[in-house]
Amino acid sequence: MTYDTVVIGGGPAGLSAATLLARARRKVIVVDAEEPRNARAEHVHNFLSRDGSAPEELRRAGRREVLRYGGEFLLGNVTRIEVGFELHLDDDTVLGSRSVLVATGLRDELPDIPGVREQWGSGVLHCPYCHGYEVRGQPIAVVGGSNRPFTIHQASLIRQWSDDVVFFTNGIELSDDERLRLDARSVRIVDVPVARIVVQDGRVTGIQLSDGMVHPRTVVFVGPTFVPNDILLMPMGCTRLENGWIATDPTGLTSVEGLWAAGNVSDSPAQLINSAAAGSKAAIAINHYLLELDVNRAVGAI
């Protein structure tokens, strides 16, 4: 089975790219493991015309559009990509392709605090642009973690949605200037380590500290460490940036000819709508790449 493009990942980036390529009459297939990063979120926000939709609803709509134009879907995991773009799946299926788009997203490594993982996506959040409006005016906790710059910025930013924000440093040592800036934003600071997230009847009710004191809170924001799902790109020899993420040009092209990456796998801050746009941009570049191959082949046949 040989395709013009194999898209790995059925999120906004992958679905957007596959739709455009299918409309361009390219033979395209999306291989998806159906393990979306936002599976535990209740709603999608900041996506034009889809605000408030369930994540699965958005994915279903995208799949329908791909299929409408002749694209294909395959449920599974790509385990490796070999030179020449031979893709091996975990069920021993092998796909051949003239180009590949990796849109496998990223994973969130959460703070190791009891209650965080259990409440992830509901009472424990990380993106105020995704969830801030829904928790506006509530008593909010921001818990420090390994992603130091993110959580300090987060504590100041979330103050836009609530007058009652407490930053639990949880091991982060703040400079005098950082304390001054948070104080200027009327963000309270607590330096005692966090022991657990207090949950009652399935809802967050507070933050318990190592000294036993409980601070009533109804929402907790944390700063995960963002880890790209780029295991398929590493063996291909893709160039990496100094921060460890895969280097791409503005269209998502990696340093390997014919291999693109789009969405959170190469752009951690990307919102859903940004990822969809990145998929569209990558698809146009892929089609132009395939066009050049087609023209060169036709010229060679004359």
C-alpha positions in Angstrom: 0.0 0.0 0.0 1.7 3.1 -1.2 0.4 6.7 -0.6 1.3 10.2 -1.6 1.3 11.1 2.1 0.9 9.2 5.4 -0.3 11.4 8.2 0.6 10.1 11.6 -1.8 11.5 14.2 -5.5 12.3 14.0 -5.6 15.6 16.0 -6.3 19.0 14.5 -2.9 19.2 12.7 -3.2 15.8 11.1 -6.9 16.1 10.2 -6.4 19.6 8.7 -3.5 18.4 6.6 -5.3 15.2 5.5 -8.4 17.1 4.4 -6.4 19.6 2.3 -4.4 16.9 0.7 -7.5 14.8 -0.1 -9.1 17.8 -1.6 -6.0 18.2 -3.7 -6.7 14.7 -5.0 -3.7 13.2 -3.2 -3.8 9.6 -1.9 -3.6 10.2 1.8 -4.1 8.1 4.9 -4.3 9.1 8.5 -2.8 6.6 11.0 -4.2 7.3 14.5 -3.9 5.6 17.9 -6.9 7.5 19.2 -5.0 8.6 22.3 -5.6 12.4 22.2 -3.8 14.7 24.7 -7.1 16.5 25.5 -9.2 13.3 26.0 -10.0 14.4 29.6 -11.1 17.9 28.7 -14.8 18.6 28.5 -14.7 21.4 26.0 -12.7 23.0 23.2 -12.3 26.7 23.3 -10.8 29.5 21.1 -11.5 27.4 17.9 -13.6 29.5 15.5 -17.1 28.1 15.2 -16.4 25.2 17.5 -16.1 26.9 20.8 -17.6 24.8 23.6 -17.6 21.6 21.5 -16.4 18.4 23.1 -12.9 17.4 21.9 -14.2 14.1 20.5 -17.0 16.0 18.6 -14.3 18.1 16.9 -12.3 15.0 16.0 -15.3 13.2 14.6 -16.2 16.2 12.4 -12.6 16.3 11.1 -12.6 12.6 10.3 -15.9 13.0 8.4 -14.3 15.7 6.3 -11.3 13.7 5.5 -13.4 10.7 4.4 -15.7 12.9 2.4 -12.9 13.8 0.0 -11.5 10.3 -0.3 -8.9 10.2 2.5 -8.4 7.0 4.4 -8.1 6.2 8.1 -6.3 3.4 9.9 -6.4 2.7 13.6 -3.0 1.8 14.9 0.4 2.8 16.1 3.4 3.5 13.7 6.4 2.0 15.5 9.1 3.1 13.1 9.7 4.9 9.8 12.5 3.5 7.6 14.5 5.4 5.0 12.4 5.7 1.8 9.3 6.2 4.0 8.3 2.6 4.7 6.1 2.8 7.8 5.7 -0.2 10.1 2.7 -0.5 12.4 2.4 -2.5 15.6 0.1 -5.0 13.9 2.8 -5.7 11.2 1.0 -3.6 8.6 3.5 -1.8 6.3 2.7 1.4 4.4 4.8 3.0 1.7 4.6 6.7 1.1 6.2 9.5 -0.9 6.0 11.9 2.0 5.2 11.8 5.7 3.6 14.3 8.2 4.2 13.5 11.9 1.5 15.1 14.0 1.8 13.1 17.1 1.5 15.9 19.6 3.1 16.0 23.0 2.6 14.5 26.5 2.2 16.4 29.8 4.5 15.2 32.6 2.6 16.3 35.7 3.8 17.2 39.2 4.0 14.1 41.4 1.4 15.3 43.8 -1.5 13.1 45.0 -4.7 14.3 43.3 -3.2 16.0 40.3 -3.4 13.1 37.9 -6.9 12.1 39.1 -8.3 15.6 38.6 -6.3 16.4 35.4 -8.6 18.1 32.9 -11.3 19.0 35.4 -10.2 20.4 38.7 -6.5 20.5 37.8 -5.7 22.5 34.7 -2.7 24.2 33.0 -4.0 26.6 30.2 -5.9 29.7 31.3 -6.7 30.5 27.7 -8.5 27.1 27.5 -10.2 27.1 30.9 -9.8 30.4 32.6 -13.1 31.9 31.6 -14.9 28.8 32.9 -13.3 29.2 36.4 -13.4 33.0 36.5 -13.9 34.5 39.9 -13.1 31.3 41.8 -10.4 30.8 44.5 -7.5 29.5 42.3 -4.3 27.8 43.3 -1.2 27.8 41.1 1.3 25.1 42.2 4.9 25.4 41.3 6.8 22.5 39.7 9.7 21.6 37.5 8.6 23.9 34.7 9.7 27.0 36.7 9.3 29.8 34.1 5.9 28.5 33.1 4.4 28.4 36.6 5.7 31.8 37.7 4.3 33.4 34.6 1.1 31.4 35.1 0.6 32.8 38.6 0.7 36.3 37.3 -1.4 35.6 34.2 -4.2 33.8 36.0 -4.8 36.9 38.1 -6.7 38.2 35.0 -9.5 35.6 35.7 -9.8 35.9 39.5 -9.1 38.3 42.3 -8.2 35.3 44.6 -5.1 33.6 43.4 -2.5 31.9 45.6 0.9 30.8 44.3 2.2 27.7 46.2 5.9 27.8 45.3 6.3 24.1 46.2 10.1 24.2 46.1 10.6 27.1 43.7 12.8 29.7 45.2 11.6 33.1 44.1 13.9 36.1 43.7 13.1 39.4 45.4 12.1 40.8 42.0 9.8 37.9 41.3 8.1 38.3 44.7 7.7 42.0 44.1 6.0 41.4 40.7 3.6 38.8 42.1 2.8 41.0 45.0 2.1 43.9 42.6 -0.4 41.6 40.9 -2.0 40.9 44.3 -1.0 37.2 44.1 -0.5 35.7 47.5 2.6 33.5 48.0 2.8 30.4 50.1 6.3 28.7 50.5 5.3 25.6 52.4 5.5 22.5 50.2 2.3 21.0 48.9 1.3 17.6 50.2 -1.8 16.8 48.1 -4.8 18.2 46.3 -7.9 17.8 48.5 -10.8 16.3 46.7 -14.4 15.8 48.0 -17.2 14.2 46.1 -15.1 14.3 42.9 -14.3 18.0 43.1 -11.3 20.0 44.3 -11.8 21.7 47.6 -8.4 22.7 48.7 -4.6 22.4 48.9 -3.1 20.5 51.8 0.4 21.5 52.8 3.2 19.4 54.4 2.5 21.1 57.7 -1.1 19.8 57.6 -2.7 23.2 56.9 -5.4 23.2 54.2 -6.1 26.2 52.0 -9.6 26.2 50.5 -9.4 26.3 46.7 -11.7 25.1 44.0 -9.3 25.1 41.0 -5.7 24.2 40.7 -3.3 25.2 37.9 0.0 23.4 37.4 2.8 23.7 34.9 3.5 20.4 33.3 6.8 19.6 31.6 5.9 19.4 27.9 7.6 16.4 26.1 7.1 16.0 22.4 6.0 12.6 21.1 8.9 12.6 18.5 10.2 9.1 18.9 9.5 8.5 15.2 11.5 11.5 14.2 14.6 10.8 16.2 15.9 7.7 14.2 15.4 9.6 11.0 18.2 12.0 11.9 16.1 15.2 12.1 18.1 18.2 13.3 17.2 19.4 16.8 17.2 22.8 18.3 19.2 23.7 21.4 16.1 23.2 23.5 15.8 19.6 22.3 12.8 20.1 20.0 12.8 19.1 16.4 13.8 21.9 14.0 11.4 22.8 11.2 11.0 25.5 8.6 7.9 27.7 8.6 5.9 25.0 6.8 6.9 22.3 9.2 9.5 20.7 7.0 12.2 18.9 9.0 15.8 18.6 8.0 14.9 15.3 6.2 13.5 15.7 2.7 9.9 14.7 2.5 9.3 14.6 6.2 7.2 17.2 8.0 6.1 17.8 11.6 3.2 19.9 12.6 1.3 20.8 15.8 2.4 20.2 19.4 5.1 17.7 18.4 7.2 20.6 17.2 5.4 23.6 18.8 4.5 23.2 22.5 2.5 26.4 22.9 0.2 25.7 19.9 -3.5 25.9 20.7 -5.9 23.6 18.7 -6.6 26.3 16.1 -2.8 26.9 15.7 -2.2 23.2 15.2 -5.0 23.1 12.6 -3.4 26.0 10.8 0.0 24.4 10.9 -1.4 21.2 9.4 -2.9 23.2 6.6 0.4 25.0 5.9 2.3 21.7 6.0 -0.2 20.1 3.6 0.3 22.9 1.0 4.0 22.5 1.2 3.7 18.7 0.9 1.5 19.0 -2.2 4.1 21.4 -3.8 6.8 18.9 -2.9 4.8 16.1 -4.5 4.1 18.3 -7.6 7.8 18.8 -8.1 8.4 15.0 -7.9 5.5 14.5 -10.4 6.9 17.1 -12.9 10.4 15.7 -12.7 9.1 12.2 -13.3 7.1 13.4 -16.3 10.0 15.3 -17.8 12.2 12.2 -17.4 9.7 10.1 -19.2 9.7 12.3 -22.3 
